[in-house]
Amino acid sequence: MITTPLTFSNESFSSALPTKPQVTVNSIPLSFLIHAIILFIVSGSGVIANSAVFTVILRSSKLRSMNTFMLFCNLAVADFLLAASASVTAIILLNRGLFFSLFMCKALSVLQTTTITVSALTLVIISIDRSLAIAKPFFFEHWCVAKVILAAISVIWILAFAYAAPLLYYAILTPNGNCFMLMGPHSATTYQIVGTIIQFLLPLFAGIISYNVINRVLGKLNALPGYLQPDLNRLSKAKHRAKTAFIVIIVYVITGVGFYTLSIAELGLRPYYNKDPALTAIIFNLSLAFRTIAYSSSLWNPFIYAASSKSFRQSMNFIRSPASVGTAPKSSSSVSRESQCAFKLMRRDYLASQMLGPPNGSITTTSSDRPDEVADNNINIFKPQDSIFTSFVRK
């Protein structure tokens, strides 16, 4: 038999109910009650925080145009679902670890396995994205566009559900309300090892490799002469986004290392469960604690974005500001385009004054005199600048 990650369906959870008397509240074990309260707090905080994340990202055109924040938005959706399901797990704990129906057993197992797998694979894509942004900027600009990122997100959800789909068949509910994954011993071991690789080791090693690649590239760039240095402003932004991504990966690994280590250790300890009730009780309590810590991974990411990303803080403050209603913050690219248009207008007026001469001793410009490509931009804020420049040239 096997369990799905982070669901209340481990064989030890049902078979290891303590044999010694425990302090209870209305027949609920005290450890269940404590963890249920913690899970309710994690669930409520995670739902609110992750709702704020994808609301800010979806309402900010600046953040939506960044690959990293598109992936962070996908991560927020997965964390939102995991946090919401944590409250269901808390209710099950208050029911002494017993599920209410077979549907709940199957649905909770599949949902939590899918969302955790989505989070892990998204972190892998984020690591690749940040590595390419710094190590292969030209390839990144050409290939890592919004359509490719959206396609990658779609593939992530498909693969995650494909990994969780067998639980729809193998999840069973015993007559006393325990949820089990009824697999053969070899199938159970294989499934659990594959899950640990996908959900823990893959994002861990992807983050380590990405960190080393970025450090090596930055070391080479710092050794270049000043005139060969890349755009420092652009490079600085890429480094800050990479820093945010690495912090997210580190927190994910820290919150999950206990659970995944114990799940592998259980493979070797499982034959001793029935022989040593004390060992069974220890594994049970450790598993319950590590699962609760792992659930908290759905809570921390929004605070990481707010603390380490200036772009996210600016967008969040803009959306919260009443003055932002009906307006949108100008990105640096739009400001740059406006500056280029202003320069073109001034240059046209100067060339006209030199080649044709000012009619009647002056140069007049109207919106109808401007080329179609400029008139289409509807940039009227530069009209005063045109007249100032014109008078300067005339003098």
N, C-alpha and C positions, 0 to 999 in steps of 0.2 A: 504494500500500500504506500501511497505517496500523498503529499500535501501540496497545495499550491502556495506560492510565496505570499506571506502576509495575510492569509485568511485564517480564520479560526477552524482549521480543518486538519490539523496535524494529528496523527494517531496518538501521539503522546498527550495531546490536549484532553482527549477523552479517557484514555486508559490510565492516565497519571493523576487523576483526581486524588488529592492527598488522602492517604490512609489514616493519618493522624488527625485528631480533631483540630479544626481551625476556628478562629473567631469569625462569626458570620453575622450578617445583618439581614434578618428575614430569610434565612437559609441561603443567602448569597455569600460565597467565600469572600473574605475581606480583600484578598489580592485581586479578585475579579472586580470588586467595587472600586478599588483605587485605580486600576487600569481603565475601567470604563469611564470614570470621571476625567482622567487624562485624555482619553480618546475623544470625548465630547469637546474638550477644550481645543485639541488639535484640529478636530473636524470643523468646528465653527470658525476658528481663526484661519484655517487653510482655505475654506470656501470664500470667506470675505476677501482675504489677501489676493488669492488667485483671480477672483472676479475683477478686482481692481487692476490687476496686471493686464489681462487681455482687453479690458475696457480702455485703458490708457493706450495700449498699442494699437487697437483697432481705430481709435479716434484720432490718433496722431499720424498724419501722412508722412512725417519725418521718420518715425520709428518703423512704419510699415514698409518703407523703402529700404530698410537695412535687413540683410539676410539674418544676422544674429538675432534680431528682435522678432523676426517671423518665427524662428525656431524657438525662441523663448516663449512666444505666444502658444505654440504647440505644447511646449513643456508645461505651461500654466494650465492648459485644458486638461492634460493628463493628471496633473497634481490636484486640480479641482475635483475630478472624478474620484481620485484616490481619497482625498479628504472627505468627500461626501460619503463614500462607502465606509469610512472609519466610524461614522456614527452608527451605521448598521452593525458593525462589529461590536461596538459598545453595548448596543441593545442586546445582542446575543450573549455578551458577558453577563449582563444583568439577568438574563434568563438561565444563568448557571452554565453557559457554554452550549446550550441546546438550540438548534435551528428550528424555525417554525414550519418550514416546508421544504420539499425537494427543490422547488423553483429557487428559493432563497439560497440553498446550498450551491446549486449550479451557477446561478446568476452572479453571486458574490465572488465565487472562485474565478469565473471567467473575466469578470470586470476588473478585479484587482490584478490578476495576472497580466491582462492586456495593458492596463495603464502603467504598470511598473515596467513592462517591456518597452512600451512607447517612450517612457522617460529615459530608459537606458540607451535605446537606439538614437533618440534625439540628441543626447549628450555626445554620442559618437559622431554624428553629423556636425554638431557644433565644433568639435575638436578639428575635424577635417576642414570645415569652413574657415576657422581662424588660422589654421596652418597655411592654407592656400592664399588667404588675404595678405599675408606677410611674405611668405616664401615664393609664391607664384602670382604676383599682382596682376599681370597681363592675362594669364589664364583665368584668374578669378573674375576679372571684369567682364571677360567674354562669355564664360560658361556659367558662373554662379549667379544667375539672374533669378528673378522672382518665379518664373515658370519652373525652373529646375528645382528650386527649393520647395515649391508646392508639390511637385511630383515626388520629391524625396519624402515629404511628410505623408503623402498618400501611401507610398510603399511601406513606410514605417508602420502605419496603422494596419495595413493588410498583413504584414509579417507578424506583428504582435498578436493579432486575432488568430492567425494560423497556428501560432505556438500555443495559445490558450484553448483552441477549439477542442482538443481531445478531452478536456475536462467536462465538456457537455455530456460526453458518453460515460466517462469513468467516475464522475461524482455520484455518490449514492448517499441516501439518508437511512440510518439505522432506525429500528422501531423506537428507540429511546431518544432520538433526535440528534444523534451525532453525525457529522458530515465527514465522509471518508472518500479518498480517491482509490478506487478498487483497481489496482494494477498488479501485474506480476512483479516478483522481486527484481528481476533484471530490467524490466521496462521502467519500474519506479526509480531505480537507481540512475538509469540513463537519462530519464526525463529531468530528474533533480539536478544532475551534473550539467546538462545542457542549459537548464534555467540559470544556474549559478554563473556559467560562462557568459551567457547573453546579458543577464541583468546586472552583473557585478564586475566580472573580469574584463569584459569588452570595453565598457566606458572607462574603467581604471587604466588599462593599458593605452587606450586611445588618448586619454588626457596626458599620460606620461610621454608618449611619443610626440604628441603635438607640442608639448612644453619644450622638449629638447630641440625639435626642429626650429621652433620660433627663436629660442635662445641662440642657436647656431647662426641663423640668418641675421639676427640683430647684431651679433658679434662681428660678422663680416661687414655689415653696413657701417658700423662704427669705425671700422678700420679704413674705410674709403676716404679719399681727399674730400675737402669741403665742397668742391664744385661738382663732385659726382654723387653727393648725398641726395637721397630722394626727398620728396615733399615732406618736411618734418611735421607739419600740421596733420597731414593725412596719416602718416606713420604713427603719430601719437594717438590718434583716434583708434587706429587698428589695435595698438597695444593695450589701450584701456578696455576695448571690447574683449580682447583675449584674456585679460586679467579677470574680468567679470565671469567669463565662461569657465576659467580654471577654478575660481572660488565655488561656483555652482557644482562642478564635478567633485571637488574636494569634500564639500558638505554631503553630497550624495553618497560618496564612499564611506565617510565617517559614520553616517547614520545607518548604513547597511552592512558594515563589516561584521558586526556582532551576529546579526541574523544569519548571514550567508556562511560564516564560519561554523556556526552551530548546526546549520542544516547539513553541511558536509560531515561534521563530526557525528551527527545522528546516524549516518549511514553505517558507521562502524559500531555505534553503541546500541543500535536497535535490537540486536539479538539478546541483549542483557536486560531489556526492560522488564520482562516478566520475572526474571531471576532476582533483581535487586530493586525493590520498590523505592528505596531511598534515592537511588540514582535516577529513577524515573521521575520522582518529585522534583529533584534538582533541575533536570533537563526541562521539565514542564515550566517551572518558574522562570528559568533563564530564557526560554523561548517566548514566554509571554512578555517579559521585559524588553527583549530585543525586537519583537514585533512592534511594540508600542513606539520604541525609538525609531524604527524604520518608517513607521507611519508619519513621523514628524518631518521627514524629508519633503513632504508636500507643503510644509508651512514656511520654510526658511527662504526659498528662492525670491519671493517678492521683496523681502527686506534686503537681500543681497543686491538686487537691481537698484533699489532706492539708495543704498549706501555707496555703491561702487560705480554707478553709471550716471554721468552728468546729463547725458541726453535723456535718460528716463526721468530724472528729477525735473528737468526743464519741461518736458511734456506733461508730467503729472501736475506741476504747478500751473501750467497754462490752462489745462482742462479745469482745474479747481477754481481758477480766477473767473469772476463774473464778466470781466471785460472780454473774455475769450469767446463769448456766445456769438455765433455767426461769423467768426473770423478764424484764420488759421495762421500759425506762425510761419514766417518765411524761412525756408531753408537756405543754406549758404549757396546752393546751386542756383536758386531763383534770384538771389541778390546778385550773384555773379553775372547772370544773364542780363539783368537790368543794367548793370554797370557797362557791360559790353555794348548794349543798345545805345546807352548814353554816349559812349565814346564814338560809335558810328555816326550818330547824329551830329556831334560836334565836328567830326572829321569831314562830313559831307558839306556842312556849312562853310568850313574853312576852304575846302577845295573849290566850292562854288564862288567864293569871294576872290580866289586867286585866278581862276580860269575865265569867269564871265564878268567879274567886276560887280560891285553893288549897284543895282538899278536905283537912279535918283539919289545916289550917295548913301544908300542904306541897304541892308539885307533884311528881308522879311521872310519868316518861315511860318507856315501853317500846317495843320495836320494833313491837308490835301496834297501839299508839296512833297510829303515824305514817301519813300518807297513803300510798296504794298507790304513787304515783309516786316517793316517797322510799324506801319499803321495797324497791322493785324495784332500786334502785341498790346495795343491800347495803353501804352506807357505815357501817361500825361504828366507824370511828376517831373519830367525832365524839360518841360517847356521853359520854365524860368532859367534853367541852366543854358538852354540853347540861346536865348536872347542875351544873356550875360556874355557868353563866349563870342557871339556875333559882334557885340559892341566892342569887345576887346580886340578882335581881328580888324575891325574897321579902323580903329584908332591906330 
